[in-house]
C-alpha cells in the first residue's frame, strides 16, 4: 500500500485558481492544456488534494501570456497583466475605430428603419384610400 502524504490545502490559492478559470471562461480540460497538465489534475487542485505548484502557474503564464503567475502563486499584483507600453495605445485606437464603425452601422440601420417606416405609412395610406373608394 502506497504511503500518500497529506497536503494542507491553500484555500486562498485555490480560490485564485477558480477565479482565473472563471475569468478566462475556459473548461477545466482547456485550462489543463494551457497549464500543460490534465483536467483531472486541475480538478484535484481545485479540491485541494493536489498542490498548485509554481511550475504549473508559470506554465499557465507561458502559454497564456496575459496571466500573471505571481498573482496565482502569492496573490500579489493583478490577475491579468496590464498591456505594455504602445500596446495600450494601439488597443485604445483599435477600440475607437471599432466604436466608430459600430456607430456608423447603427446610424445606417436607423436610416433604413426610418425609410421602412415611411414606406409602411405610405402603403397603409394607399390601402385605406383603396378600401375607402371600394365602400363608396
C-alpha positions as CSV (number, residue, x, y, z in Angstrom):
1,X,0.0,0.0,0.0
2,X,1.4,3.4,-1.0
3,X,2.0,6.0,1.7
4,X,0.4,9.2,0.4
5,X,1.4,12.4,2.0
6,X,-1.4,14.6,3.1
7,X,-1.2,18.1,1.9
8,X,-2.6,21.2,3.6
9,X,-4.9,22.9,1.0
10,X,-4.0,26.5,0.4
11,X,-7.6,27.8,0.1
12,X,-6.6,31.3,-1.0
13,X,-4.6,29.8,-3.9
14,X,-7.5,27.5,-4.7
15,X,-9.8,30.5,-4.8
16,X,-7.4,32.4,-7.1
17,X,-7.2,29.3,-9.4
18,X,-11.0,29.1,-9.6
19,X,-11.3,32.9,-10.2
20,X,-8.7,32.6,-13.0
21,X,-10.5,29.7,-14.7
22,X,-13.8,31.7,-14.5
23,X,-12.2,34.9,-15.8
24,X,-10.7,33.1,-18.8
25,X,-14.0,31.4,-19.3
26,X,-12.4,28.0,-20.1
27,X,-13.2,24.5,-19.1
28,X,-11.0,22.5,-16.7
29,X,-9.8,20.5,-19.7
30,X,-8.8,23.6,-21.7
31,X,-7.2,25.1,-18.6
32,X,-5.3,21.8,-18.1
33,X,-4.0,22.1,-21.7
34,X,-2.9,25.7,-21.0
35,X,-1.1,24.6,-17.8
36,X,0.4,21.6,-19.6
37,X,-1.4,19.1,-17.4
38,X,-4.7,17.2,-17.3
39,X,-8.3,18.2,-16.4
40,X,-8.2,15.6,-13.6
41,X,-5.1,17.3,-12.0
42,X,-6.8,20.7,-12.3
43,X,-9.9,19.2,-10.6
44,X,-7.7,17.8,-7.9
45,X,-6.0,21.2,-7.4
46,X,-9.5,22.8,-7.1
47,X,-10.5,20.2,-4.5
48,X,-7.3,20.8,-2.6
49,X,-6.0,17.2,-3.0
50,X,-3.1,18.4,-5.2
51,X,-0.9,21.4,-4.7
52,X,-0.9,24.3,-7.2
53,X,2.8,24.4,-7.9
54,X,4.9,27.3,-9.1
55,X,5.8,25.3,-12.2
56,X,2.0,25.0,-13.0
57,X,1.5,28.7,-12.5
58,X,4.4,29.5,-14.8
59,X,3.2,27.1,-17.5
60,X,-0.1,29.0,-17.4
61,X,1.7,32.3,-17.8
62,X,3.9,30.9,-20.6
63,X,1.0,29.6,-22.6
64,X,-1.4,32.3,-21.9
65,X,0.8,35.3,-21.5
66,X,-1.9,37.7,-20.2
67,X,-1.9,35.7,-16.9
68,X,0.2,36.9,-14.0
69,X,1.8,33.8,-12.4
70,X,2.9,35.8,-9.4
71,X,-0.7,36.6,-8.7
72,X,-1.7,33.0,-8.8
73,X,1.2,32.0,-6.6
74,X,1.1,34.8,-4.0
75,X,-2.0,36.8,-4.6
76,X,0.1,39.9,-5.2
77,X,-0.5,42.1,-8.3
78,X,-3.2,41.7,-10.8
79,X,-4.7,38.5,-12.2
80,X,-4.3,39.7,-15.7
81,X,-1.2,41.6,-16.7
82,X,-1.8,45.2,-17.9
83,X,-1.0,46.0,-21.5
84,X,2.6,47.1,-22.0
85,X,3.6,50.5,-23.5
86,X,2.5,51.1,-27.0
87,X,0.1,48.1,-27.0
88,X,-2.2,50.1,-24.7
89,X,-2.3,53.0,-27.2
90,X,-2.8,50.6,-30.1
91,X,-5.6,48.9,-28.2
92,X,-7.4,52.2,-27.4
93,X,-7.1,53.2,-31.1
94,X,-8.5,49.9,-32.2
95,X,-11.4,50.2,-29.8
96,X,-12.1,53.8,-31.1
97,X,-12.1,52.6,-34.7
98,X,-14.4,49.7,-33.8
99,X,-16.7,52.1,-31.9
100,X,-16.8,54.5,-34.9
101,X,-17.6,51.6,-37.2
102,X,-20.4,50.4,-34.9
103,X,-21.9,53.9,-34.6
104,X,-21.9,54.2,-38.4
105,X,-23.6,50.9,-38.7
106,X,-26.2,51.9,-36.2
107,X,-26.9,55.2,-38.0
108,X,-27.3,53.4,-41.3
109,X,-29.7,50.9,-39.6
110,X,-31.7,53.7,-38.2
111,X,-31.9,55.4,-41.6
112,X,-33.2,52.1,-43.1
113,X,-35.8,51.8,-40.3
114,X,-37.0,55.4,-41.0
115,X,-37.3,54.7,-44.7
116,X,-39.1,51.4,-43.9
117,X,-41.5,53.2,-41.5
118,X,-42.3,55.9,-44.1
119,X,-42.8,53.2,-46.7
120,X,-45.1,51.3,-44.4
121,X,-47.1,54.5,-43.7
122,X,-47.4,55.2,-47.4
123,X,-48.6,51.7,-48.1
124,X,-51.1,51.9,-45.2
125,X,-52.5,55.2,-46.5
126,X,-52.8,53.8,-50.0
127,X,-54.7,50.7,-48.7
128,X,-57.0,53.0,-46.8
129,X,-57.7,55.0,-49.9
130,X,-58.4,51.9,-52.0
131,X,-60.6,50.4,-49.3
132,X,-62.4,53.8,-48.8
133,X,-63.1,54.0,-52.5
134,X,-64.5,50.5,-52.5
135,X,-67.0,51.4,-49.8
136,X,-68.4,54.2,-52.0
